[in-house]
């Protein structure tokens, strides 16, 4: 059952049945009380009614609006006036219209509003327009300024240009003010954008330290909060800068700092005004939007700067990389030409750096590289260019050179400092890490940058081949040496590709002092060049290693030597040298086993000689391969014992079958009083005697190389050496004797 709702008699009588005047009054009061701004106009836009929310929005009283039109609110904006006429026509034609309009409030401040207008007819059949209005100034400001800044950022415009555009746009919105944006870096101010302020003022601010009494901007940056000064002439914050501020013609300065994500102040946005500031929503909205956009622009600029930095610098050392160095080299070469000076291009390569990575780990290797970079920075003069080219290669471009002696002194200082620093910081870990350096002068020794680099590289190569840990200056003979090396590489490659043309093996005998007989031969490779004649092994073996040919050459040597040794009597052993690269590259174990099976040569008769460099280059890999070979029955000898810093430690690491004393020690063995002192400052006889005693203590036989005199052999026999090898015993020959000749037998029995 539905119960009808019956209004109270009083309400029914007063409003439903009569008293239209009181009802109209009540409706007006209701409209006036709502929060939504509402306005009623005639067809020309003249105000007929505005509610309290509308009056509060724009700051006008009803009497101030009486007799005025909407067009009066838009008179400062011609585009809006034209737009208003279109709006009113559209409302009368279509009955309604919504949109956005730019007006100004009572203080003349621009304000964006959104509206929804509807046409209506009053009791007298007159056409009216009723509209609701909302303030969208903040959103519109945000949209307008965002579009401006985002467009500039998308176009990759410079930060200062982007911020200048922002300041100019705000200047169109707010009258009688100028804006500035300052960067705050390392506690100092730096103007980035201030299109309305004179250049002399910006120049005076550049580099100004922030502090508690440094105008509006310096103080705001110091405090980390906005600072508003309405009278720059009397405010204590501006007291130290009165002479600077007075010519500006501005009275007030309001500065707001903005911060990065970590909360650090990175800049300030400031208004300079001819009038004291009156805080209102419009101006505060501008400040809020602008500081947000400034922060965004700064962050993008910092990101781009970081990307640019990473693109041009080595991430580990912070030095410029190869690409950036090439650009700087060209710039400095052009400057040197203009100034009639020279450049010294120093190429630096670390010695035994790979050993550090392999034996000490990459963390220590990284520390070494960082230390090198710091040392180079310490030795750099203003204008010098440093770079890490990659790996352990560095470049030091010395500018302003007027005499060759300057470049030589710098080269000596670089090598010496790097050696000292490496020893001081890493001596306990990597005792022999140092640097080799080669330099060439521009334009005297390299009229083009490519040639300059090639010549410096030649000098570096010379330094490394001369023993490392030193420097060499380019000279013309190096170019000839490089051409010869390149020819040797090409011809050696060709020889290996065409049946080892010109390559042959010779064999040098090894003589046992205890048995007074030959016990084996060492296979040595020789190369007879079709045009250059005999090429010494010390020339072509390094070429083969550097050119990646040593594995192919080493396999041919082993195969040919095994074929020959298979025809020898059973008491003769075969010794073959191995390059470090043969052990660290390829499958050496498989190849040795394959050739032993093919030739039928017993593994126990094969002696493979390695230097400690094999173990240093790649310790784990080398030990694994050597243990595999030893498990097959092959004997392993340490060649050139005593020439490195860690020979003794390797005797503990790996059970060698034989030790070969280097010829540099044997050379010093002469009868008293002519006994020589080895380069280490110790008598050669003492070193040899100690090595033999130590080796015998751990049951390892010893063979001495480079024996050339009867006196040397006699001394070695007296010291207890097991065997000898050298020109006294026999020169390398293409053929092998089963037994020692009578003269040698007689000498061995003395």
Buried (B, 14 or more C-beta within 10 A) or exposed (E): EEEEEEEEEEEEEBBEEEEEEEEEEEEEEEBBEEEEBBBBBBBEBBBBBBBBBBBEBBEBEBEEBEEBBBBBBBEBBEEBBEBBBEBBEBBBEEEEBEEBBBBBBEEEBBBBBBBBBBBEEEEEEEEBBBBBBBBBBBBBBBEBBBEBBBEBBEEEBEBBEBBBBBBBBBBEBBEEBBBBBBBBEEEBBBBBBBBBBEEEBBEBBEEBEBBEBBBBBBBBBBBEEBBBBBEBEEBEBBEEBEEBBEEBEBBBBBBBBBBEEEEEBBBBBBBBBEEEBEEEEBBEBBBBBBBBBBBBBBEBBEEEEEEEEEEBBBEEBBBBBBEBBBEBBEEBBEBBEEEEBBBBBBBBBBBBBBBBBBBBEEEBBBBBBBBBBEBBEEBBEEEBBBBBBEEBBBBBBBBBBEEBEBBBEBBEEBBBBBBEBBBEBBEEBBEBBBBBBBBBBBBEBBEEBEBBBBBBBBBBBBBBEEEBBBBBBBBEEBBEBBEBBEBBBEBBBEBBEEEBBBBEBBBBBBBBBEEBBBBBBBBBBBBEBEEBEEBEEEBBBBBBBEBEBBBBBBBBBBBBBBBBBBEBEEBBBBBBBBBBBBBBBBEBBEBBBEBBEEBEBBBEBBBBBBBBBBBBBBBEBBBEBBBBBBEBEBBBBBBBBBBBEBBEEBBEEBEBBBBBBBBBBBBBBBEEEEBEEBEEEEBBBBBBBEBBEBBBEEEBBBBBBBBBBEBBBBBBBEBBBBBBBBEBBBEBEEEBBEEBEEEBEEBBEE
